[in-house]
Amino acid sequence: MDSPTVSPDRTAQQAPTTGALKPNAVGVLGILFLVLSAQAPLTGVAGAVPVSVAIGNGSGVPAAYVLAGVMILLFSVGFVAMGRHVVDAGAFYMYIGKGLGRTVGTGSAGVALFAYWVIQAGMYGLYGFTVSGLVASHTGLDLPWWVWTLATMAVVQVLGAAGIEMGAKVLAVLVLAEFSILSVFSLVMFFKGGGPEGLGFADSFSPSAALQGAPGVALTFAVASMIGFEATAIYGEEAREPKKTVPRATYLAVAVVTGFFALTSWMLVSAYGAGKAPEAAGKALESGDATAFVFAPIAAQFGGWVNEVLPILLATSLFAGILTFHNSANRYLFSLGRDRLLPRRLCALNSRRSPWVAGCVQTAVALALVVPFALAGKDPVLTLFSWFSGVAVLAMMLLYLLTSVSVVVFFRRERLDTRPWNTLIAPVLGALGVAGAIWLVLDNFTTLIGGQGSTAVWLEVSVLGALVLGVVAELVKRRAGAPGDD
């Protein structure tokens, strides 16, 4: 299952090498910012917390983030153990293939690509809508959302081709801005003793609080907010000392993300009071501006200027997430091209050792997914963003489940690591947790996408379709006798 050794392709004028991505290009903090940008902290808080509080388990939402974080942490133990023996930009594709075979591994590559494609396209929809509103309110220039989306695609393409170091630096600035204001708000609220009802720890973290209302809805949105941490492994080839950097970045990312969402959601609930938070979130949803539930208490602490700054940070948050998923998809396309499952040209690198051809293909795919919604005049938030976000969560959960099973099978067979906790107990517990999360996602899928039952079914089937297409690609490759088969 190891990737074939590929000699440099000197025929590509813009690609001096096709064998490997640039080594030693990014460290632990760089990877951490890449992961945090995928989480899009402000987007996750402003988009998910109001819905979870209003129709989920109310003041118990912070507990849902803790439970999701524990599940992801258990998954990460096996994920990291596998990463010590497999370093490849394909990550899930290689991890799953090592344990469950090349056919299933290649099928998972189809699911991973599909997930990154749709989540980026969905974020483009919300981004275009947000930027269009910002520009219109500040300048009077009222242009359709898709104009800003198309312009940003060009910017993302350029930054992606500039190399992972440049991308990490840009993302660090953007993520620090949104992360800082939310963190400062949370710390201020905490040290002030909370809102009108105090901190209300038991109201948010006790078992009764966690299980009240519709906990499945809250846990579904909590899991959705954490998608993207697995990017730590995708950048393994470009990391400094990947066998040390990737595990550290993974655990750090899970801890930071879990702590951030749990603390921020807790302080938002506390700001209103556990008894009044669900009603306030419900009113925000009814008004059509769910972000008001988040922005109002922050503005109450820091002043009205926050209402001007936070929408801008929401736009930059989305941009950071878009750039991260562009880079993640690039590296999957690169890995599949290197393994000859897709055209070999995809593994062409430019002078900065960045997969520029794969980047062009990724941008073309984004265009193909976004343009039909623009031409049809669909609402970019209620359709493009909502539908694609939901299907991406389902796809990623499937990848987590397959990876956990693969870890157990791989280490039972190869005996490269005999630590029971790392290679058996934690992966099994993680698999059970992910399986439960998949059930919750399916059970609440219509709510997650904000659509109709028929739309939900088609989106659910599309994930299986991506898996089948990946399997077919592998079978066709075998029948053709392509080089590099096991």
PAPALO-39278 format. One record per residue (C-alpha): residue number from 1; y, z, x. Coordinates in Angstrom, 3 decimals. Layout:
<recs>
REC     n         py         pz         px
REC   NUM          Y          Z          X
...
</recs>
This chain:
<recs>
REC     n         py         pz         px
REC     1      0.000      0.000      0.000
REC     2      2.263      0.177      3.049
REC     3      5.033     -2.397      3.126
REC     4      4.224     -5.385      5.323
REC     5      6.122     -5.727      8.565
REC     6      8.739     -8.398      8.116
REC     7     10.348    -10.221     10.997
REC     8     14.096    -10.889     10.939
REC     9     15.142    -13.950      8.988
REC    10     17.573    -15.718     11.278
REC    11     17.972    -18.610      8.894
REC    12     20.167    -16.601      6.563
REC    13     23.706    -17.010      7.795
REC    14     24.936    -13.862      6.081
REC    15     21.739    -11.928      6.674
REC    16     21.089    -11.233     10.350
REC    17     18.030     -9.183      9.443
REC    18     15.665     -8.781      6.518
REC    19     13.281     -6.149      7.803
REC    20     14.931     -2.789      7.302
REC    21     18.002     -1.162      5.864
REC    22     20.491      0.445      8.242
REC    23     18.979      3.631      9.689
REC    24     20.861      6.907     10.276
REC    25     23.630      5.814      7.898
REC    26     23.835      8.864      5.631
REC    27     23.138     12.606      5.871
REC    28     22.347     15.422      3.444
REC    29     25.871     15.675      2.015
REC    30     26.172     11.907      1.697
REC    31     22.946     11.735     -0.291
REC    32     24.059     14.727     -2.361
REC    33     27.236     12.913     -3.409
REC    34     25.196      9.817     -4.249
REC    35     23.040     11.965     -6.522
REC    36     25.952     13.832     -8.116
REC    37     27.681     10.555     -8.860
REC    38     24.578      9.359    -10.701
REC    39     24.784     12.508    -12.798
REC    40     28.457     11.673    -13.508
REC    41     29.273     15.383    -14.061
REC    42     32.283     14.970    -16.330
REC    43     30.565     12.250    -18.342
REC    44     27.486     14.435    -18.750
REC    45     29.500     17.471    -19.823
REC    46     31.979     15.696    -22.101
REC    47     29.327     13.457    -23.636
REC    48     26.289     15.700    -24.000
REC    49     27.500     19.298    -24.389
REC    50     29.480     18.807    -27.648
REC    51     26.538     17.034    -29.293
REC    52     24.030     19.622    -28.093
REC    53     26.173     22.543    -29.288
REC    54     26.888     20.910    -32.659
REC    55     23.428     19.681    -33.656
REC    56     21.147     21.282    -31.055
REC    57     20.709     24.981    -30.406
REC    58     24.393     25.943    -30.549
REC    59     25.333     28.675    -28.094
REC    60     21.862     28.397    -26.503
REC    61     22.661     25.066    -24.836
REC    62     23.065     26.641    -21.346
REC    63     19.458     27.851    -21.559
REC    64     18.360     24.262    -22.214
REC    65     19.932     23.203    -18.909
REC    66     18.096     26.001    -17.093
REC    67     14.777     24.952    -18.641
REC    68     15.406     21.306    -17.736
REC    69     16.322     22.367    -14.205
REC    70     13.094     24.370    -13.813
REC    71     11.078     21.370    -14.977
REC    72     12.855     19.045    -12.545
REC    73     12.430     21.579     -9.728
REC    74      8.671     21.752    -10.313
REC    75      8.530     17.968    -10.300
REC    76     10.568     17.894     -7.090
REC    77      8.004     19.944     -5.150
REC    78      5.401     17.195     -5.362
REC    79      8.063     14.496     -5.092
REC    80      9.225     15.970     -1.768
REC    81      5.656     16.440     -0.508
REC    82      4.988     12.737     -1.082
REC    83      8.309     11.830      0.540
REC    84      7.158     13.358      3.837
REC    85      4.474     10.683      4.083
REC    86      6.143      7.726      2.351
REC    87      9.660      6.571      3.260
REC    88     10.647      3.440      1.379
REC    89     13.588      2.168     -0.678
REC    90     11.112      1.579     -3.515
REC    91     10.566      5.340     -3.956
REC    92      8.787      5.596     -7.347
REC    93      7.100      2.241     -6.828
REC    94      5.619      3.334     -3.517
REC    95      4.903      6.930     -4.544
REC    96      3.016      5.945     -7.687
REC    97      1.206      3.104     -5.933
REC    98     -0.058      5.413     -3.188
REC    99     -1.903      7.594     -5.672
REC   100     -2.629      5.439     -8.712
REC   101     -3.027      2.051     -7.062
REC   102     -0.867     -0.968     -6.389
REC   103     -1.160     -2.326     -9.929
REC   104      0.192      0.808    -11.589
REC   105      2.730      1.169     -8.786
REC   106      4.080     -2.306     -9.370
REC   107      4.164     -1.671    -13.104
REC   108      6.283      1.403    -12.406
REC   109      8.624     -0.739    -10.313
REC   110      9.300     -2.772    -13.437
REC   111     10.093      0.421    -15.345
REC   112     12.355      1.728    -12.557
REC   113     14.323     -1.506    -12.328
REC   114     14.628     -1.627    -16.096
REC   115     15.875      1.969    -16.191
REC   116     18.539      1.411    -13.539
REC   117     19.617     -1.875    -15.109
REC   118     20.099     -0.452    -18.596
REC   119     21.755      2.814    -17.557
REC   120     24.287      0.919    -15.448
REC   121     24.958     -1.554    -18.260
REC   122     25.386      1.325    -20.699
REC   123     27.866      3.042    -18.401
REC   124     29.797     -0.226    -18.108
REC   125     30.249     -0.118    -21.880
REC   126     31.672      3.403    -21.963
REC   127     33.714      2.706    -18.829
REC   128     35.325     -0.415    -20.277
REC   129     36.161      1.399    -23.500
REC   130     37.657      4.372    -21.607
REC   131     39.744      2.289    -19.208
REC   132     40.970      0.014    -21.974
REC   133     42.275      3.028    -23.897
REC   134     43.874      4.559    -20.792
REC   135     45.694      1.397    -19.808
REC   136     46.886      0.764    -23.361
REC   137     48.239      4.305    -23.755
REC   138     50.047      4.330    -20.398
REC   139     51.294      0.737    -20.115
REC   140     51.035     -0.794    -23.578
REC   141     48.733     -3.502    -22.194
REC   142     45.982     -3.767    -24.797
REC   143     43.064     -5.800    -23.436
REC   144     39.449     -5.886    -24.672
REC   145     37.059     -3.418    -23.048
REC   146     34.983     -6.170    -21.483
REC   147     37.915     -7.433    -19.402
REC   148     37.977     -4.192    -17.438
REC   149     34.195     -4.134    -17.258
REC   150     34.007     -7.606    -15.729
REC   151     36.764     -6.813    -13.232
REC   152     34.943     -3.649    -12.185
REC   153     31.698     -5.541    -11.670
REC   154     33.458     -7.508     -8.925
REC   155     34.695     -4.305     -7.280
REC   156     31.226     -2.736     -7.433
REC   157     29.713     -5.846     -5.894
REC   158     32.122     -5.649     -2.948
REC   159     31.575     -1.929     -2.373
REC   160     27.806     -2.341     -2.621
REC   161     27.868     -5.058      0.028
REC   162     30.087     -2.926      2.285
REC   163     27.169     -0.631      3.068
REC   164     25.915      2.765      1.995
REC   165     28.369      4.650      4.253
REC   166     31.354      3.151      2.449
REC   167     29.775      3.776     -0.937
REC   168     29.050      7.410     -0.071
REC   169     32.658      7.984      1.047
REC   170     34.118      6.493     -2.125
REC   171     31.729      8.475     -4.289
REC   172     32.478     11.709     -2.432
REC   173     36.169     11.459     -3.329
REC   174     35.530     10.614     -6.979
REC   175     32.811     13.212     -7.529
REC   176     34.749     15.996     -5.809
REC   177     37.685     15.454     -8.175
REC   178     35.717     15.824    -11.416
REC   179     33.329     18.422    -10.019
REC   180     36.189     20.580     -8.774
REC   181     38.196     20.809    -11.990
REC   182     35.146     21.687    -14.071
REC   183     33.913     24.198    -11.498
REC   184     37.308     25.872    -11.183
REC   185     37.559     26.155    -14.978
REC   186     34.104     27.729    -15.143
REC   187     34.847     30.224    -12.369
REC   188     38.202     31.182    -13.896
REC   189     36.581     31.774    -17.276
REC   190     33.761     33.763    -15.701
REC   191     35.978     36.090    -13.680
REC   192     38.303     36.572    -16.657
REC   193     35.341     37.882    -18.583
REC   194     34.914     34.908    -20.891
REC   195     36.611     34.106    -24.192
REC   196     37.202     36.016    -27.436
REC   197     33.625     37.331    -27.575
REC   198     33.267     37.982    -23.851
REC   199     30.823     36.177    -21.592
REC   200     28.058     36.354    -24.169
REC   201     25.194     36.069    -21.675
REC   202     22.534     37.018    -24.219
REC   203     24.050     34.617    -26.772
REC   204     23.409     31.720    -24.405
REC   205     20.365     32.646    -22.312
REC   206     18.136     34.926    -24.382
REC   207     14.845     33.446    -25.741
REC   208     16.154     33.733    -29.310
REC   209     19.315     31.811    -28.384
REC   210     17.332     29.116    -26.569
REC   211     15.021     28.576    -29.554
REC   212     17.586     28.665    -32.376
REC   213     18.606     25.555    -34.310
REC   214     17.114     22.362    -32.859
REC   215     16.207     23.220    -29.244
REC   216     14.467     19.872    -28.799
REC   217     17.776     18.039    -29.207
REC   218     19.517     20.256    -26.653
REC   219     16.683     19.945    -24.125
REC   220     16.627     16.174    -24.580
REC   221     20.312     15.887    -23.737
REC   222     19.915     18.367    -20.856
REC   223     17.172     16.233    -19.321
REC   224     19.282     13.116    -19.858
REC   225     22.183     14.701    -17.969
REC   226     20.007     15.254    -14.897
REC   227     18.734     11.713    -14.495
REC   228     19.525     10.336    -11.028
REC   229     18.465     13.136     -8.673
REC   230     15.489     11.005     -7.551
REC   231     17.938      8.779     -5.658
REC   232     17.416     11.120     -2.699
REC   233     14.188      9.280     -1.870
REC   234     15.619      5.797     -2.450
REC   235     17.962      6.286      0.521
REC   236     15.208      7.603      2.800
REC   237     15.276      4.508      5.035
REC   238     19.015      4.934      5.563
REC   239     18.968      8.707      6.013
REC   240     19.280     10.591      9.280
REC   241     15.915     12.267      9.938
REC   242     14.577     11.351      6.480
REC   243     11.634     13.784      6.593
REC   244     14.145     16.625      6.806
REC   245     17.172     15.114      5.076
REC   246     15.465     13.910      1.881
REC   247     13.721     17.242      1.033
REC   248     16.890     19.221      1.722
REC   249     19.026     16.824     -0.308
REC   250     16.529     16.847     -3.183
REC   251     16.310     20.608     -3.545
REC   252     20.055     21.004     -3.015
REC   253     20.787     18.361     -5.644
REC   254     18.508     19.945     -8.243
REC   255     19.960     23.406     -7.604
REC   256     23.588     22.234     -7.696
REC   257     23.148     20.069    -10.789
REC   258     21.259     22.765    -12.721
REC   259     23.734     25.481    -11.782
REC   260     26.711     23.271    -12.549
REC   261     25.619     22.201    -16.037
REC   262     24.331     25.650    -17.006
REC   263     27.505     27.436    -15.867
REC   264     29.924     24.849    -17.295
REC   265     28.221     24.708    -20.700
REC   266     28.054     28.527    -20.778
REC   267     31.764     28.884    -20.075
REC   268     32.644     26.242    -22.675
REC   269     30.641     28.147    -25.293
REC   270     32.241     31.383    -24.138
REC   271     35.733     29.880    -24.379
REC   272     35.259     29.413    -28.124
REC   273     32.949     32.357    -28.667
REC   274     29.227     31.985    -29.328
REC   275     29.750     32.332    -33.082
REC   276     32.483     29.698    -33.319
REC   277     31.375     27.133    -30.706
REC   278     28.994     25.137    -32.978
REC   279     31.695     24.740    -35.629
REC   280     34.270     23.647    -33.032
REC   281     31.840     21.118    -31.549
REC   282     31.043     19.797    -35.021
REC   283     34.731     19.269    -35.783
REC   284     35.185     17.416    -32.494
REC   285     32.319     15.085    -33.378
REC   286     33.699     14.487    -36.871
REC   287     37.097     13.579    -35.427
REC   288     35.511     10.819    -33.373
REC   289     36.600     12.424    -30.090
REC   290     33.798     14.674    -28.852
REC   291     35.601     15.171    -25.536
REC   292     38.167     17.355    -27.325
REC   293     35.595     20.149    -27.392
REC   294     35.584     20.108    -23.582
REC   295     39.167     19.158    -22.798
REC   296     40.864     21.681    -25.128
REC   297     39.689     24.932    -23.462
REC   298     40.364     23.505    -19.996
REC   299     43.898     22.565    -21.052
REC   300     44.321     26.053    -22.514
REC   301     43.602     27.501    -19.082
REC   302     45.521     25.086    -16.873
REC   303     48.157     23.453    -19.087
REC   304     48.721     20.254    -21.018
REC   305     48.614     18.079    -17.896
REC   306     44.834     18.388    -18.051
REC   307     44.755     16.162    -21.135
REC   308     46.357     13.423    -19.055
REC   309     44.155     13.876    -15.983
REC   310     40.722     14.424    -17.518
REC   311     40.497     11.004    -19.242
REC   312     41.277      9.416    -15.869
REC   313     38.598     11.530    -14.199
REC   314     36.200     10.483    -16.964
REC   315     36.826      6.857    -15.992
REC   316     36.293      7.577    -12.276
REC   317     33.179      9.582    -13.148
REC   318     31.734      6.545    -14.886
REC   319     32.746      4.281    -12.012
REC   320     30.949      6.562     -9.552
REC   321     27.797      6.461    -11.671
REC   322     27.977      2.680    -11.990
REC   323     28.249      2.250     -8.211
REC   324     25.348      4.623     -7.602
REC   325     22.994      2.830     -9.969
REC   326     24.079     -0.507     -8.491
REC   327     22.980      0.758     -5.067
REC   328     19.729      2.187     -6.443
REC   329     18.776     -1.073     -8.154
REC   330     19.699     -3.020     -5.002
REC   331     17.197     -1.082     -2.990
REC   332     14.429     -1.540     -5.523
REC   333     15.015     -5.294     -5.523
REC   334     15.096     -5.225     -1.715
REC   335     11.786     -3.329     -1.538
REC   336     10.082     -5.628     -4.043
REC   337     11.342     -8.682     -2.160
REC   338     10.042     -7.252      1.110
REC   339      6.638     -6.713     -0.510
REC   340      6.749    -10.284     -1.890
REC   341      6.512     -9.197     -5.507
REC   342      9.890    -10.865     -6.058
REC   343     11.459    -13.736     -4.088
REC   344     11.625    -12.949     -0.374
REC   345     15.336    -13.795     -0.324
REC   346     16.089    -10.485     -2.033
REC   347     15.447     -8.609      1.219
REC   348     18.214    -10.493      3.047
REC   349     20.768     -8.164      4.626
REC   350     24.369     -8.828      5.618
REC   351     26.060     -7.798      8.852
REC   352     26.380     -4.201      7.565
REC   353     22.624     -4.064      6.867
REC   354     23.251     -3.962      3.141
REC   355     21.043     -5.950      0.681
REC   356     23.734     -8.422     -0.352
REC   357     21.477    -10.908     -2.159
REC   358     19.879     -8.108     -4.157
REC   359     23.421     -6.918     -4.934
REC   360     24.359    -10.341     -6.309
REC   361     21.233    -10.364     -8.475
REC   362     22.008     -6.858     -9.724
REC   363     25.528     -7.910    -10.718
REC   364     24.120    -10.975    -12.480
REC   365     21.721     -8.766    -14.439
REC   366     24.589     -6.466    -15.429
REC   367     26.489     -9.491    -16.707
REC   368     23.460    -10.676    -18.674
REC   369     23.098     -7.276    -20.352
REC   370     26.781     -6.629    -21.103
REC   371     28.080    -10.056    -22.139
REC   372     25.945    -10.392    -25.334
REC   373     27.431     -7.141    -26.675
REC   374     30.932     -8.404    -25.899
REC   375     30.316    -11.789    -27.544
REC   376     28.841    -10.104    -30.627
REC   377     31.848     -7.790    -30.900
REC   378     29.667     -4.683    -30.808
REC   379     31.146     -1.241    -30.232
REC   380     30.540     -0.578    -26.500
REC   381     30.045      3.168    -27.042
REC   382     27.980      3.282    -30.238
REC   383     25.664      0.453    -29.184
REC   384     25.747     -0.551    -25.504
REC   385     26.196      2.962    -24.078
REC   386     24.191      4.922    -26.628
REC   387     21.214      2.576    -26.863
REC   388     20.827      1.931    -23.161
REC   389     21.344      5.563    -22.157
REC   390     18.534      6.627    -24.457
REC   391     16.074      4.011    -23.286
REC   392     16.876      4.797    -19.635
REC   393     16.020      8.475    -20.201
REC   394     12.670      7.530    -21.702
REC   395     11.915      5.141    -18.835
REC   396     12.777      7.717    -16.172
REC   397     10.653     10.376    -17.863
REC   398      7.689      8.002    -17.752
REC   399      8.269      7.482    -14.020
REC   400      8.427     11.241    -13.430
REC   401      5.110     11.700    -15.246
REC   402      3.341      8.931    -13.310
REC   403      4.718     10.259    -10.024
REC   404      3.480     13.806    -10.685
REC   405     -0.019     12.537    -11.490
REC   406      0.042     10.265     -8.438
REC   407      0.977     13.160     -6.137
REC   408     -2.064     15.160     -7.254
REC   409     -4.436     12.190     -6.901
REC   410     -3.017     11.115     -3.525
REC   411     -3.289     14.498     -1.818
REC   412     -6.705     15.262     -3.297
REC   413     -7.931     11.986     -1.784
REC   414     -6.058     11.805      1.514
REC   415     -5.911     15.528      2.391
REC   416     -2.713     14.963      4.410
REC   417     -1.235     18.135      2.942
REC   418     -3.535     20.872      1.674
REC   419     -0.918     23.346      0.435
REC   420     -2.035     24.166     -3.165
REC   421      1.456     24.908     -4.518
REC   422      3.073     21.758     -3.119
REC   423      0.338     19.255     -3.874
REC   424     -1.462     20.623     -6.930
REC   425      0.005     23.581     -8.832
REC   426      3.690     22.561     -8.931
REC   427      2.942     18.846     -9.589
REC   428      0.574     19.749    -12.459
REC   429      3.128     22.124    -13.978
REC   430      5.790     19.469    -13.472
REC   431      3.616     16.850    -15.171
REC   432      3.044     19.150    -18.157
REC   433      6.781     19.825    -18.383
REC   434      7.651     16.138    -18.168
REC   435      5.012     15.276    -20.781
REC   436      6.611     17.834    -23.086
REC   437     10.033     16.363    -22.367
REC   438      8.747     12.868    -23.220
REC   439      7.468     14.176    -26.548
REC   440     10.872     15.737    -27.258
REC   441     12.686     12.541    -26.274
REC   442     10.498     10.472    -28.603
REC   443     10.845     13.027    -31.396
REC   444     14.644     12.998    -31.082
REC   445     15.091      9.415    -29.948
REC   446     17.017      8.224    -32.986
REC   447     19.481     11.096    -32.503
REC   448     19.680     10.395    -28.764
REC   449     20.684      6.759    -29.245
REC   450     22.811      7.404    -32.317
REC   451     21.139      4.442    -34.009
REC   452     18.617      3.578    -36.690
REC   453     14.862      4.063    -36.700
REC   454     14.110      0.353    -36.285
REC   455     16.441      0.136    -33.288
REC   456     14.747      3.181    -31.769
REC   457     11.312      1.566    -32.077
REC   458     12.412     -1.629    -30.351
REC   459     14.007      0.317    -27.506
REC   460     10.894      2.472    -27.067
REC   461      8.684     -0.615    -26.957
REC   462     10.943     -2.203    -24.329
REC   463      9.947      0.518    -21.831
REC   464      6.277     -0.351    -22.245
REC   465      7.252     -4.014    -21.964
REC   466      8.825     -3.364    -18.562
REC   467      5.636     -1.620    -17.417
REC   468      3.462     -4.518    -18.600
REC   469      5.680     -7.103    -16.885
REC   470      5.373     -5.199    -13.623
REC   471      1.587     -5.115    -13.920
REC   472      1.490     -8.849    -14.711
REC   473      3.629     -9.561    -11.633
REC   474      1.106     -7.754     -9.446
REC   475     -1.872     -9.558    -11.004
REC   476     -0.191    -12.944    -10.568
REC   477      0.530    -12.108     -6.942
REC   478     -3.100    -11.202     -6.317
REC   479     -4.374    -14.363     -7.965
REC   480     -2.001    -16.419     -5.824
REC   481     -3.304    -14.654     -2.719
REC   482      0.192    -13.673     -1.539
REC   483      0.418    -12.186      1.966
REC   484      0.474     -8.430      2.246
REC   485     -2.112     -7.623     -0.402
REC   486     -4.268     -4.595      0.203
</recs>
